[in-house]
């Protein structure tokens, strides 16, 4: 299997579709550990797909998809955003695709 960083947009989209289907199956079977791994892979692959157009701002707070928390971005490295969690003040890195604009 190729690295996400080496995949074309089309290959990334096929990978996203595959991971979504596998994730739905794991969810339906209530296999939570497998579901969590597949969703992490999905967000990483999605981050490579959106990286060229992602407009993430240092110092801005973003909601974290699928989590009840926010991250204030302090730096960007590749497809990862590093920042401070609002809930506990700890530093955390998340894939770009997990960041949603704070409303």
C-alpha angles and dihedrals in degrees: 000000000000122000114259088241089060097047125103120236089260093051091048091051091050089049091050091051092049093048091047091054093046090046092051090051092050090048092049090050090047089236093152099176092053091043091054093050092048092048091050089052090047092053091047093050091045089051091057089050095050099034095098091056102029111121102200116165125210110238094023123117121232133188113244112235113241091009132089093230144083132228125211104210116232101168144358125223117178107304094343129093117205121203151126121287115232093216098060110001093243125139116249138172120219134175112264091243090065092064117096124182112264111242 
